[in-house]
Structure formats: C-alpha cells, structure tokens
Amino acid sequence: MPLYLTRFSYTPATWAKLMQNPEDRRAAAQQYIESVGGTLHGFWYAFGEYDGYNLWEAPDNVSMAATALAISGGGAVSSFQTTVLMSVDETLTALRTASSITYRSPGAND
C-alpha cells in the first residue's frame, strides 16, 4: 500500500481547546485511516512551519484523499498537506521510464 506524509497546523481555537482539555489525537487519527482500510504509522508534533506530521498507509490515493478531506473539513486544522511517498524501487522505475520519454520545451521547434 502507498505511504503518505501529512503536515498539519491546528487553528488557534483548537490549541485553546487542547490546552483546556489535553487529548492524545493519535487514536482519532488511527480511527480515520482505518475506516478506509489504512494504517497510521506515526504521529508527531513539531516546532516550525507545521504543528504536526503523520505517516499513513492507505489502499490508494482516493482513500487517502477522503481521509484528508474529512480532516480538513472538520474545522480543527488551518492547513493540511499530503505528500505521496515513493519507494526507492518505484523511483528507479520512474527514472527508467522517464528516459524513454522525449520532452519538448514549450515554444521549441521540432
């Protein structure tokens, strides 16, 4: 199954709620991805541009997109970005395939 890295930031209101009632959000994240047949591999909070990161495994892009949409639509996060992760073998296959594609720059004469 494909792996996905997500980066998220909570809204100020969400942080205020969590300070009043601290909650381990890993169980919720696990429930979301398991509902589409996936697995949560990690959940971290961070300093910096994003408040947290998740590593997920999902059956396909549609399943992960549904999870991301449900989380984003819930109103607790101000940003939620998903990156599809590729294995080294997948990348090597892509490189080999790319070498057989003839690219023409925009405006280039043939």
C-alpha positions as CSV (number, residue, x, y, z in Angstrom):
1,M,0.0,0.0,0.0
2,P,1.2,3.5,-0.7
3,L,2.6,5.7,2.1
4,Y,1.7,9.3,2.7
5,L,3.2,12.1,4.7
6,T,0.8,14.8,6.0
7,R,1.7,18.1,7.6
8,F,-0.9,20.0,9.5
9,S,-1.5,23.0,11.6
10,Y,-4.2,23.5,14.2
11,T,-6.3,26.6,14.4
12,P,-5.8,28.9,17.5
13,A,-9.2,27.7,18.7
14,T,-8.2,24.1,18.5
15,W,-5.0,24.8,20.5
16,A,-7.1,26.6,23.1
17,K,-9.4,23.6,23.4
18,L,-6.5,21.2,23.7
19,M,-4.9,23.3,26.5
20,Q,-8.2,23.2,28.4
21,N,-8.6,19.5,27.8
22,P,-5.4,17.8,26.7
23,E,-6.1,14.9,24.4
24,D,-4.0,12.3,22.6
25,R,-5.1,12.7,19.0
26,R,-3.3,9.6,17.8
27,A,-6.4,7.4,18.5
28,A,-8.6,9.7,16.4
29,A,-6.1,9.7,13.5
30,Q,-5.9,6.0,13.7
31,Q,-9.6,5.6,13.5
32,Y,-9.8,7.9,10.5
33,I,-7.3,6.0,8.4
34,E,-8.6,2.5,9.5
35,S,-12.1,3.5,8.3
36,V,-10.7,3.4,4.8
37,G,-8.6,0.3,5.2
38,G,-5.3,2.0,6.0
39,T,-2.8,2.2,8.9
40,L,-1.3,5.1,10.9
41,H,2.4,4.6,11.2
42,G,3.3,7.7,13.2
43,F,2.0,10.9,14.7
44,W,4.4,13.7,15.8
45,Y,4.1,17.3,16.9
46,A,6.7,19.8,15.9
47,F,8.1,23.3,16.2
48,G,8.2,25.3,13.0
49,E,6.0,25.8,9.9
50,Y,3.6,22.9,10.8
51,D,2.2,21.8,14.2
52,G,2.4,18.1,13.3
53,Y,3.2,15.3,11.0
54,N,1.6,11.9,10.3
55,L,2.8,8.9,8.4
56,W,-0.1,6.9,6.9
57,E,-0.5,3.9,4.7
58,A,-3.7,3.8,2.6
59,P,-5.0,1.4,-0.1
60,D,-4.9,4.1,-2.7
61,N,-5.0,7.9,-3.4
62,V,-8.8,8.1,-3.3
63,S,-8.8,6.6,0.3
64,M,-6.1,9.0,1.5
65,A,-7.8,11.9,-0.2
66,A,-11.1,11.0,1.5
67,T,-9.3,10.9,4.9
68,A,-7.6,14.3,4.2
69,L,-10.9,15.9,3.1
70,A,-12.7,14.6,6.2
71,I,-9.9,16.0,8.5
72,S,-9.7,19.3,6.6
73,G,-13.4,19.7,6.6
74,G,-13.7,19.2,10.3
75,G,-12.6,22.8,11.1
76,A,-9.8,22.0,13.6
77,V,-6.9,22.5,11.3
78,S,-5.9,25.6,9.4
79,S,-3.7,23.7,6.9
80,F,-3.4,20.1,5.9
81,Q,-0.9,19.0,3.1
82,T,-0.4,15.5,1.9
83,T,2.7,14.1,0.1
84,V,2.6,10.8,-1.7
85,L,5.8,8.9,-0.7
86,M,7.5,6.7,-3.3
87,S,9.9,3.8,-2.5
88,V,13.4,3.7,-4.0
89,D,12.3,0.9,-6.3
90,E,9.3,3.0,-7.6
91,T,11.6,6.0,-8.2
92,L,14.1,3.9,-10.1
93,T,11.3,2.6,-12.3
94,A,10.1,6.1,-12.9
95,L,13.6,7.2,-13.8
96,R,13.9,4.3,-16.3
97,T,10.5,5.2,-17.8
98,A,11.4,8.9,-18.0
99,S,14.5,8.1,-20.0
100,S,12.2,6.8,-22.8
101,I,10.1,10.0,-23.0
102,T,11.1,12.6,-25.4
103,Y,10.3,16.0,-23.9
104,R,9.9,19.1,-26.0
105,S,10.2,22.5,-24.3
106,P,7.3,25.0,-24.8
107,G,8.0,27.0,-28.0
108,A,10.8,24.7,-29.1
109,N,10.8,23.9,-32.8
110,D,10.9,20.3,-33.8
